[in-house]
Amino acid sequence: MRKNELLVPASSLEVLKIAVIYGADAVYIGGEAFGLRAKAKNFTKEEMAEGIAFAHARGVKVYVTANILAHNYDLEGARAYFEELKTIGPDALIISDPGMFTIAKEVMPDTDIHISTQANNTNYMTYQFWWKQGAKRVVTARELSLNEIKGIRAHIPDDMEIETFIHGAMCISYSGRCLLSSFMAGRDANRGACTHPCRWKYSVVEESRPGEYMPVYENERGTYIFNSKDLCMIEHVPEMIDAGIDSFKIEGRMKTALYVATVARTYRKAIDDYLENPEKYKANMEWYKEEIGKCTYREFTTGFYFGKPTSETQIYDEDVEFTIGKAHQIQDGKDVVIIANGDTVRLAIEAAKVLEGKGISARVLDMHTIKPLDVEAVTAAINEVGKIITVEDHNILNGLGSAVCEVAAEMGKGIVKRVGIQDQFGQSAPYERLLAMNGVTVENITEIAETLVKG
């Protein structure tokens, strides 16, 4: 039986560590150039080296994307970039452009190259072509069915690897080669700057009546005519394995730590459960679906895997990843509550794991919106636990701690301690605050939690 790799995205060093902790076999990341997620935080050379060392120490591989469709002016910089990557030592490069492939093979001959889905890999002869060029792995186009993938496996060398998406957002354009962003916003999706115009709302204007906007209806459900549901194959892990796929890829190099933690953990358990006992996988299906549902509010589809998508694959009414004003509980606990947002969610999760080893049960809430605040979740935390730590993204002055403190003050109960941004609000309420002027660490949070619980 083929070993099935779980491949997880990471937008930053912090998210890479989350992906590793929550069960990834491999992580794919982008550097500061030549990847298709220019708006992701991406990795500096130093962060990339630290991330690779962190992953390798835990038996996890790291792949670096360089999958733009390059212009002439990109090529010389690409050569210098690959020279730099050679000193860092990623396990593989993800490339779609033949020119970039040629340079990478010249500069990094001992590094595996994976051919990106952007290369439109739809048949076994394409796989054979890339194998002869020296590619180790090819990512299938999104437009293939599982039967077609089986056909590819039957016609390529056994040592050649097939990578296929198992979860995440679906690009409306063929294999992600979209021109809408470039045309409408001057931001080239094929060079990492997509503005996602497929998620925008559209109307029709008749040329002789400018200014009169007529909505585009599809079954009277709305106007998001390009807006696809998200791919989710959590109910079809057996079929994915049976198709001869080597690597199950989760989409999302723009996603949060919460998304990565939730999706990685759920697919890790689903794959392991099925390989251990198919009946165990079936028995846990409702838990998998419930967990996956926590990190997105788009509906799900199986894409092209069981045939051509229909109108039911589209979302016509809205595009909302989270319910506004609702916190997401990552884990439950009775001793202390850690309320975090932004990049600090990752720290809260790690702190909760450390606290668990010390016999302290921590509830973790991702309070991704402050206005409006999920007052119901905060009130429940104060009533049920009473000891609260707020962990704020110190890069954003967003007032999470103050908002939580105001709820506690109105209730006249609970202890709230703050970690994160500099205090901008004075000492106007009767509760404790702790301010870490130089940012937040896992050690900060665990130390404060221990003091709260024991004090």
Summary of the structure (lengths in Angstrom):
residues: 455
radius of gyration: 23.5
end to end distance: 53.8
largest distance: 73.6
contacts: 1514
relative contact order: 0.10
helix: 40%
strand: 16%
